[in-house]
């Protein structure tokens, strides 16, 4: 087994474990502050949510909510070093539009896309068209996960197909051609 495959297997195991632990998470639990002055995610007044933080870590470190921790995990996983560890070129950093404001946004849409659940992804997208801007790189991530039915849905819904940096979705389709039934030729000119 190669280092790349070991890291990918470990990543899949960690994702399944995290997803199982937060299954059924409600918005009340997501934003619950167990102590005064917790770091959490807060409405920014412009329709987005922002995670609390500071340039230097405070002493003592504040308690954090589940919302803050999931937002932090999302930021860490989109870090450039993760692609480098598995030997691929990093994708361009997604335009940061804020932290997920609800438990459903933090879990359901991304889980549906990466897990290949087209009906669930379609339902979340219909309920919240803003997911197009808050998850700009999800199509490429779904392609990397081999979630081809969802890749088709996202491409048809106007998500970015071609990336200016990193590995575009079509490369994942070519690498997993036996699993991919999506025809990228209909989106070839779109950026």
N, C-alpha and C positions, 0 to 999 in steps of 0.2 A: 504494500500500500504506500502511495506517495504522500509526502507531507501535505500537498494540496488536497488530496482526497481525505486525509485525516482531519484537516482543518474544516473542510466542508461538512464532513460527518459530525464533527463536534458542534459546529454552528447549527446544523439541523436538530441535533439533540437538545441543545440549549434553547432553541426557539420552541420546540414542542413542550419542553418542561415549563418555560415561562408562560406559554399560551395556556397550558393546562391549569397553572396556578392562578391565572387571572380570569378564567372562564366564568362568565356570569357577573363580572364586575359592574356595579352600578355607578352612576354619576356621583351619588352621595359618597360612596366608598372611594371613588377615584379622587375626589377633591377633599375628603375628610382630613382635617388638621388635628392630629392627636395632641398637640401642645401649642401654646401661644407662639407666635412669630415663626411658624413653619415656613419653609420655602415650598412653593407650590407653583401652579400655572394660574395666571390671572388675566381677565379680559383687559386688553390694551386700549380699548376705546375706539379702535379703528376696524373692528370686526375680527381681529385676530387675538390670539392668546399668547402670552409670553411667560417663560419660565423665570422665576426669581433667580438671582445670582449676583455675583460680584467679581471684580477683576482678581482679587486675592481672596482665598478662602478665609472666612471668619473663624475666630477662636472664641469659644468652642464652636464646632460645626453645628449648624441648625438642624432640627428635625426636618425631614422632607416628607411630602405626601406621595402617595402612589402616582399621582399625576406628574409630579416633578421627576420621580424616578423613571417612569416610562418615557417621558420626554428626553431625559438624559440618555437612556439606552438608545432611543431612536437617533439622537445626535451622534453618539459614539459609533453606532453601526454604519452610519453614512460617512464615517471618517475615511480619508484617503488611505490610511495604513491598512485597512481591511482588504482592499483590492490587492495591494502590494503583497500582503502575506500569502495570497493564493496565486500570485504570479500573473495577474492581469493588470492592465492599465487602469488607473482610477478614473471613474466617471467624473464629469464636472460636478462640483458641489451643487446640490439642488438649491434653488433660490429659497432662502429661509423665510417662510411666511408666518412663522409662529409655531407654538406648541399646540398639540391637540387639546381642544377645550372640553371634550367629553370622552368618557370611557369608550363609547362606540367608535368614535373617530380614531382613537389610539389603537384599537384592537381589530374591529370588525372589517374595515375596508382593506387594510394591509393584509390581514390574515386571509380574507377571501381571495385577494389577488394572488398572493404567493401560494395559497393552497389549491388554486385552480377551481374555486367555487364560483363559476360564472353567474348563476342566479343571485347569490348573495352579493357579489360585487356590483351587479346591475342594479339591485334594489338599493344599495347604499349610495350609488352614484345618482340614481333617480331622486333619492331623498335629499342629497346634498351635492349639487353641481359644483360647489366650491372645492370639492376634492381634486378637481383638475389642477388648481393652483397650489393647493397645500401638499400634493404628492406628485410633483412634476416628473420624477424619475421612476414611478411605479411600473410603467410599461416595460422598461429595460429590466427592472428587478423581477417582474413576473416572467419575462423571457428567460432570465438566468435560472429561475426556478422550474422552467419547463411547463408553465401554466398556460398552454397555448390557446385554450378557449377564452381565457381572460385576456390574453394579449390581443386577440382579435377584437373583443369588446372594447378594450381601451383604445386601440388604434381607430376603430370606427367612431369612438366618442370624442376624438380630437386630442388624445394624449400624444406627447412627443414620441415619435418613432425613431428619428435620427438624432444622434448625439453629436455635439461638436467635439467632444473629447471622450475618451474611454471606449468601452465596447458597446457598439450599437446592438439593438435587439436582433437585427437580421443575422448577426454573427452567432448569437445563441441559437437562432433557428437553424442555421446551417450546421452547427455543431451537434444539434439534437434532431437532425432532419427526420429520423424515423419516428419521432414523437410529434413533430410539428406539422399541422395541417393548415396553418394560417398562410395565406398568400400575401406577402408583403409587397408585391408589385403594385397593388392598388394604392399604396401610400408612399411610393418611391420618391415622389417629388416634394413631399411635405417635410417641413422642418419645424 
